[in-house]
Amino acid sequence: MFIVAVLVTGGAGYIGSHTVAELIEKNEEVIVVDNLEKGHREAIISNKLNGDSNVGNVNLLVGDLRDKDFLKEAFSKNDIEAVIHFAAYIEVGESVANPLKYYNNNVISTLNLLTAMKDAGVNKIVFSSTAATYGEPENIPILETDKTFPTNPYGETKLAVEKALRWADNAYGIKHVILRYFNASGAHVSGCIGEDHSPETHLIPLVIQTALGKRESIKIFGNDYNTPDGTCVRDYIHVSDLANAHYLALQSLRRGEESKIYNLGNGKGFSVKEVIDVVRKVTGRPIKAENAPRRPGDPAILVASSEKIRKELNWKPQMADLETIVSTAWEWHKNHPNGYSDK
Ligand code: UDP
C-alpha cells in the first residue's frame, strides 16, 4: 500500500533538513529527494535518530531533478500529496560568475519538478525563495508587494521560478506558497543538525569559525555603507522558525487556500559589526575582525516585514533573539567543527 507523503527536494541541505525535522515532529511522512552534491546524508539520519516513536518517517531518494526519468519514478512509486522545494544552488558570487549553471539547476530543475507534479496530479507546492528577489529595496521594512529587481543571477533564477509558479497555478491549478527568506541562521536545538556549507560564505558560521580558531580573522565586507556603523544590516531568522513556516504554509494549502507569497524575517536589523559582537559575547572568545572591500551586489540594508505571514498563518517565531540564534549555531559548530564529517 502507498503511504501518502510530502516530498521535500533538497531535504538534506541546511534549511531542508530543519524542515524535515519539523515535519517528522508533526508526524508527517516525508520523502526527501536530494542529489547529495551539497546536502548531507547524515542530516537525514540525524533526524531519524531522535528515537521518538510518535514521529513521522523520512526516506531518502538520491537523485537529481534534472533527471526526468528519476523524477517520474519518484512520483509514480510514491503517493505524493505535496512538495516542498528547496533544491537549488545558493551562492550569489558564484551565480554572477556562472549564471548558466544557476539557470540550469535552479530553473530547469523546477520546470521538470512542476511537469512531474502536473503529470502525477500533485497540486500543492511550497517554494523556497529569497530576499534576493527584491534587489536594492525601495522601502525598509520590505513588503511582499514591493518591486522585485534582483541584482544577481541567483535572485533572478528564484524570481523566474516564482513567475512560473504563478502561471502553473493559472493553467493547471497547482497552488503554491512562496517563502522569501531573509538571513537563515542558527541550528536545531537538539544539536543533531546544523549549517554545513562548502564553501561557507555566510556571516554567522564564518564568525564562529574564527572564534574556533579555524580562521584567523573575519573580513567585514564594506564599512562605508549608509548605515549607523557603516556595515551592512541584515534580518537574521532562526532556521527552525523558517522550518515551522513551511509547515504552516503546507497546512494552508491543505485547507485549500489561494496561492500566496510571504516574507520571513524577524523585522529587526543587525549590522555586521553587531553580529560579530554578539558572537564574541556568546562564545566568550576574542574574534579578530578586519575591514575589507564591499562584496559586489550587497544592498546596505535588508529587513523584512513579516506581518503578512504572522497575520494570515499565525506564524510566531520562537527564537527571534539574535543571541539565542547565535547560541544554537555555536552549540552546533563547537560540537561539529568540521560539520557532518565529524559525526
Ligand atoms: N559578510 C561579511 N563578511 C563575510 C561574510 C559576509 O562582512 O565574511 C557580510 C555580507 O556582506 C552581508 C552580511 O555579512 O552584508 C550577511 O551576509 P551573508 O552572506 O551571511 O548573507 P546574505 O545577506 O548575503 O544573504
Residues whose N, C-alpha, C, O or C-beta is under 5 A from the ligand:
A	BS01	UDP	T201 H202 L203 I204 L206 K219 I220 F221 C232 R234 V272 R295 D298
